[in-house]
């Protein structure tokens, strides 16, 4: 029986790995998601049989409630709110690790050092993850706004970390007492709040990716608590993939993880030129008919999708516009920035949903050299990822961040509701550039108007 259980865990682990591999490309993402879900179903089912549970009533109640909540989230949450959903799920994972570790401590009378150390790690990381994820959720929802910093905050965070480690050591030395565990969880909860509260909204996607890794590490530690191999493997996979994603996002923003957590960047708008100084008398508005005339003489058009396209759900209209231009012999490609939208791959998923060919989605490093040969760069709801200040300024929340060099195109058309700043909270000189035209309006309505204008032309 034990060999059969371990074999089933091995199969589930292989499915997890294949699922992660499938998620690396939009073409295989759905299959990867299904493989991962199948692996989790197998792991849960085998675990329930392995533990020789005498009564399944409460488990079934939990499965039904959790399934209904999960289905409601899956059906109702739009793609634009996916980061918030990931934040909540990270928090649930961390909270579950704390509860499981505490229940295991209550159940075991004389635990080993491995058990108590794993329980302490699970409780510490789980509590930080839960409360940090809750803060991240409310920041993404824009419920929490403003500056949450005070002098000596990092020093206090250091003291809280040392206190958590001290309580963990106490638990290992005195495993019969639960007091150090709960004190550690309380301190770690405060630490989770203190770590994420000072971070600005522009950095929340990085924080979520890191907390996703933490939830995996907490789960892996819980696997050692329960002596469950598949939980150790699954948690390790989540922890490793979360760290890789965090590294990718930090590289795309030219930031270090330490700078995100301790630099205080993004908590307030960096000093610099005001909106009036950047935009006054320099903004040139345009219309659908004028943009259609630009398309008439264009040989190459690059579309730059951003968060505004996602909010307006304009991807299908964008696909139709690109199709019309291609029928007229225009070369059309899509420039994809790694952190466009709210999460890596956000734009890829939206455009794949609209059945845009994957071959036309070109990553930033590959498409940047071609902007000088681009007749029209059509920006749809993007802001910080095309802001020249990232390339030109010496300081500021996006200084040094790699951007799409759309300003080097012959003409830039920006579809945007207003001149409001992006997540970084700073003006964008691109909007006032000599070769830029602003097309104000909702992304979907504006693109539909462009489609109509191109057809009439």
Secondary structure as GFF3:
##gff-version 3
##sequence-region A 1 457
A	DSSP	alpha_helix	2	22	.	.	.	ID=ss1
A	DSSP	alpha_helix	26	50	.	.	.	ID=ss2
A	DSSP	alpha_helix	57	76	.	.	.	ID=ss3
A	DSSP	three_ten_helix	79	81	.	.	.	ID=ss4
A	DSSP	alpha_helix	82	107	.	.	.	ID=ss5
A	DSSP	alpha_helix	113	140	.	.	.	ID=ss6
A	DSSP	alpha_helix	153	173	.	.	.	ID=ss7
A	DSSP	alpha_helix	179	197	.	.	.	ID=ss8
A	DSSP	three_ten_helix	201	203	.	.	.	ID=ss9
A	DSSP	alpha_helix	204	226	.	.	.	ID=ss10
A	DSSP	alpha_helix	229	252	.	.	.	ID=ss11
A	DSSP	alpha_helix	257	262	.	.	.	ID=ss12
A	DSSP	alpha_helix	275	279	.	.	.	ID=ss13
A	DSSP	alpha_helix	288	296	.	.	.	ID=ss14
A	DSSP	beta_strand	300	305	.	.	.	ID=ss15
A	DSSP	alpha_helix	307	312	.	.	.	ID=ss16
A	DSSP	alpha_helix	315	327	.	.	.	ID=ss17
A	DSSP	beta_strand	331	336	.	.	.	ID=ss18
A	DSSP	alpha_helix	346	353	.	.	.	ID=ss19
A	DSSP	three_ten_helix	358	360	.	.	.	ID=ss20
A	DSSP	beta_strand	361	363	.	.	.	ID=ss21
A	DSSP	alpha_helix	364	367	.	.	.	ID=ss22
A	DSSP	three_ten_helix	368	373	.	.	.	ID=ss23
A	DSSP	beta_strand	376	380	.	.	.	ID=ss24
A	DSSP	three_ten_helix	384	386	.	.	.	ID=ss25
A	DSSP	alpha_helix	389	392	.	.	.	ID=ss26
A	DSSP	three_ten_helix	406	408	.	.	.	ID=ss27
A	DSSP	beta_strand	411	416	.	.	.	ID=ss28
A	DSSP	three_ten_helix	429	432	.	.	.	ID=ss29
A	DSSP	beta_strand	436	440	.	.	.	ID=ss30
A	DSSP	alpha_helix	443	456	.	.	.	ID=ss31
###
